[in-house]
């Protein structure tokens, strides 16, 4: 691990540490980093002791979380593609702005932002593949809009203030990819091991800004991982095909996506 502060590990703030990805990262990054956990309802004995609560719409409360922090892994917010405007306005938009502003005020080195495939999801609904990081944002929901806006806020705080900002467009993380039938979910599956790896890469990589897809090595994926691999050093180890009964049939140009996408995803 590259550590610019000498022998002391980087101090990492994970917002939303009680969510699915947050819990995995909190448990599996603590050996390499000094992990500060933020969230609402503790989900482990360690979180019972150490979890820090803060309303992310309250700037002063957010600023108090930043003491001594090297990198913020910002996961907190409404996570459903079916979120309403009221759901995302405070949690995802105001909260993200507050995290970025507080990070600048506190001298934080980097923010790793949990963006989403849904920031680009209209390409998927219309089956306009492949999708590359340089494509214009095209959200499929108000949740996707909030993630696209979070990426834009990150661009501003990088350009205006020099805050390093890495946006990971996360696919679909679960420990059981067979739990869903949709081909598009299989294609965007992100294993827990690969999730830990890509976030670790995002924390440490010697790049200052960029949007990067974060999915596993699925043979039917439609989203380009080239810059994630070259810039961040990510090497996905897992594949949905390894978990598929009898292997995976890859349909040329991808299987059709339901017109209702992303409903129920």
C-alpha positions in Angstrom: 0.0 0.0 0.0 1.4 3.4 -1.0 1.4 5.5 2.2 2.4 9.1 1.9 2.3 9.7 5.6 5.1 7.2 6.6 4.3 4.2 8.8 0.8 5.3 9.8 -2.0 3.9 7.7 -4.3 6.2 5.8 -7.3 7.3 7.8 -10.4 6.4 5.7 -13.9 7.7 6.4 -16.6 5.4 5.0 -20.0 7.1 4.8 -22.9 4.7 4.6 -20.8 2.0 6.3 -23.9 0.1 7.4 -25.1 -0.6 3.8 -24.3 -3.7 1.8 -21.1 -2.4 0.2 -20.2 -0.3 3.2 -20.3 -3.2 5.6 -18.1 -5.3 3.3 -15.5 -2.5 2.9 -15.6 -1.7 6.7 -14.8 -5.3 7.6 -12.2 -6.0 4.9 -10.3 -2.7 4.7 -9.7 -2.3 8.4 -6.5 -4.4 8.3 -4.8 -1.9 5.9 -6.4 1.4 6.9 -7.6 3.3 10.0 -11.3 3.0 9.1 -13.8 5.5 10.5 -17.4 4.3 10.0 -20.4 6.5 9.5 -24.0 5.3 9.3 -27.3 4.9 11.0 -28.0 1.4 12.4 -25.0 -0.6 13.5 -24.7 -4.0 11.9 -21.7 -5.5 13.7 -20.3 -5.6 17.2 -17.5 -3.2 16.0 -20.1 -0.8 14.6 -22.0 -0.9 17.9 -18.8 0.5 19.5 -17.4 2.8 16.8 -20.1 3.9 14.4 -20.4 7.6 14.0 -23.7 9.2 13.2 -24.2 12.4 11.3 -27.0 13.9 9.2 -25.2 14.5 5.9 -27.6 17.4 5.1 -26.0 19.2 8.1 -22.7 20.7 6.9 -21.3 21.2 10.4 -22.0 17.6 11.3 -20.3 16.4 8.2 -17.3 18.6 8.8 -16.9 17.0 12.3 -16.4 13.6 10.5 -13.4 14.8 8.6 -10.8 15.2 11.3 -7.6 13.6 10.2 -9.2 11.9 7.2 -7.0 11.1 4.2 -9.7 9.7 1.9 -13.5 9.7 2.1 -15.3 6.7 0.6 -18.7 8.2 0.0 -21.4 5.5 -0.1 -24.2 7.1 1.9 -27.5 8.0 0.3 -30.7 6.7 -1.1 -29.7 3.6 -3.1 -32.9 2.6 -5.0 -33.5 3.3 -8.7 -37.1 3.9 -7.7 -36.2 6.7 -5.3 -38.3 9.9 -5.5 -37.0 13.4 -5.9 -37.5 14.0 -2.1 -35.5 10.8 -1.4 -32.5 11.9 -3.4 -32.5 15.6 -2.9 -31.2 15.6 0.6 -29.5 12.3 0.9 -27.7 12.1 -2.5 -27.4 15.7 -3.7 -27.1 18.0 -0.7 -25.3 15.3 1.2 -22.7 14.8 -1.5 -22.1 18.5 -1.8 -21.6 18.7 1.9 -19.1 15.8 1.9 -17.1 17.5 -0.9 -17.2 21.0 0.7 -16.2 19.6 4.1 -13.4 17.5 2.5 -11.9 20.7 1.0 -12.2 22.6 4.3 -10.5 19.8 6.2 -7.7 19.2 3.7 -8.8 15.7 2.7 -6.7 14.3 -0.1 -9.3 12.3 -2.1 -13.0 11.4 -2.3 -14.0 8.0 -3.8 -17.6 8.5 -4.8 -20.0 5.5 -5.2 -21.6 6.4 -8.5 -23.8 3.9 -10.3 -24.5 2.2 -13.6 -27.8 4.1 -13.4 -26.0 7.4 -14.1 -25.6 5.9 -17.6 -28.6 3.6 -17.5 -30.6 5.0 -20.4 -28.0 3.5 -22.7 -28.9 0.2 -21.2 -32.7 0.6 -21.4 -32.3 1.5 -25.1 -29.7 -1.2 -25.6 -27.2 1.2 -27.0 -24.0 -0.7 -26.2 -21.1 -0.6 -25.6 -20.9 2.2 -23.0 -17.6 4.0 -22.5 -16.6 6.3 -19.6 -16.4 9.3 -22.0 -20.0 9.0 -23.1 -22.3 11.7 -21.8 -24.3 10.9 -18.7 -27.7 9.5 -19.5 -29.6 8.6 -16.3 -32.4 6.1 -16.2 -34.1 7.4 -13.0 -34.0 10.3 -10.5 -31.5 8.1 -8.6 -29.3 8.0 -11.7 -29.7 11.8 -12.0 -28.4 12.2 -8.5 -25.4 10.1 -9.2 -24.7 12.0 -12.5 -25.0 15.2 -10.5 -22.6 13.8 -7.9 -20.1 13.1 -10.6 -20.5 16.7 -11.9 -20.0 18.1 -8.4 -16.9 16.1 -8.1 -15.6 17.5 -11.4 -16.2 21.0 -10.1 -14.5 20.4 -6.7 -11.5 18.9 -8.6 -11.2 21.7 -11.0 -12.0 24.5 -8.5 -10.2 23.2 -5.4 -7.9 20.4 -6.5 -9.7 17.8 -4.5 -8.9 14.4 -6.0 -12.2 12.7 -7.0 -12.6 9.1 -8.3 -16.2 8.1 -9.3 -16.8 4.3 -9.4 -19.9 3.4 -11.5 -20.8 0.4 -9.5 -22.8 -2.4 -11.2 -24.7 -4.9 -9.0 -22.9 -6.3 -6.0 -24.2 -9.5 -4.3 -22.7 -12.7 -3.1 -25.2 -14.7 -5.1 -25.5 -13.6 -8.7 -27.8 -16.5 -9.4 -30.5 -14.7 -7.3 -31.6 -12.7 -10.3 -32.7 -13.8 -13.7 -32.1 -10.7 -15.8 -29.1 -11.0 -18.1 -28.3 -7.3 -17.7 -27.8 -7.8 -13.9 -25.6 -10.8 -14.6 -23.6 -8.7 -17.0 -23.0 -5.9 -14.5 -22.4 -8.2 -11.5 -19.6 -7.1 -9.1 -18.4 -9.7 -6.6 -17.5 -8.8 -3.1 -13.9 -9.6 -3.6 -13.7 -7.5 -6.8 -15.6 -4.6 -5.0 -12.9 -4.6 -2.2 -10.2 -4.6 -4.8 -11.6 -1.8 -7.0 -12.2 0.5 -4.0 -8.7 -0.3 -2.7 -7.4 0.7 -6.1 -9.4 3.9 -6.1 -8.0 4.9 -2.8 -4.4 4.3 -3.8 -4.1 4.9 -7.6 -1.8 7.7 -8.7 -4.5 9.5 -10.7 -6.5 12.5 -9.5 -9.8 12.4 -11.3 -12.0 10.2 -13.4 -15.2 8.1 -13.8 -14.6 4.4 -13.8 -16.9 1.4 -14.3 -16.7 -1.2 -11.4 -17.9 -4.6 -12.4 -16.5 -8.1 -12.5 -15.0 -10.0 -15.4 -18.3 -11.0 -16.9 -18.0 -12.2 -20.5 -21.3 -10.5 -21.5 -20.5 -7.1 -20.0 -21.4 -4.0 -22.1 -19.4 -1.4 -20.1 -15.8 -0.6 -20.8 -13.3 -1.4 -18.0 -10.2 -0.2 -19.9 -9.5 2.9 -17.9 -10.4 1.2 -14.7 -7.7 -1.4 -15.4 -5.1 1.0 -16.8 -5.5 4.0 -14.5 -6.5 2.3 -11.3 -4.7 -1.1 -11.8 -7.9 -3.0 -11.3 -7.8 -6.7 -12.3 -11.2 -8.4 -11.8 -10.9 -11.9 -10.6 -14.5 -13.1 -10.6 -17.1 -13.8 -13.3 -20.8 -14.4 -13.3 -20.2 -17.3 -15.7 -18.3 -19.2 -13.0 -21.5 -19.1 -10.8 -24.0 -19.8 -13.6 -25.4 -23.4 -13.7 -23.9 -25.0 -16.8 -21.9 -21.9 -17.7 -23.2 -18.8 -19.4 -24.6 -18.3 -22.9 -23.4 -15.1 -24.3 -25.9 -13.5 -26.7 -24.3 -11.4 -29.5 -25.1 -7.7 -28.8 -26.6 -8.6 -25.5 -30.0 -9.9 -24.4 -32.9 -7.5 -24.5 -33.6 -5.3 -21.5 -37.1 -4.9 -20.2 -38.8 -1.7 -21.2 -39.4 -1.1 -17.5 -35.7 -1.0 -16.7 -34.5 -0.1 -14.0 -37.8 -0.9 -12.1 -37.1 -3.7 -9.7 -33.4 -3.7 -10.2 
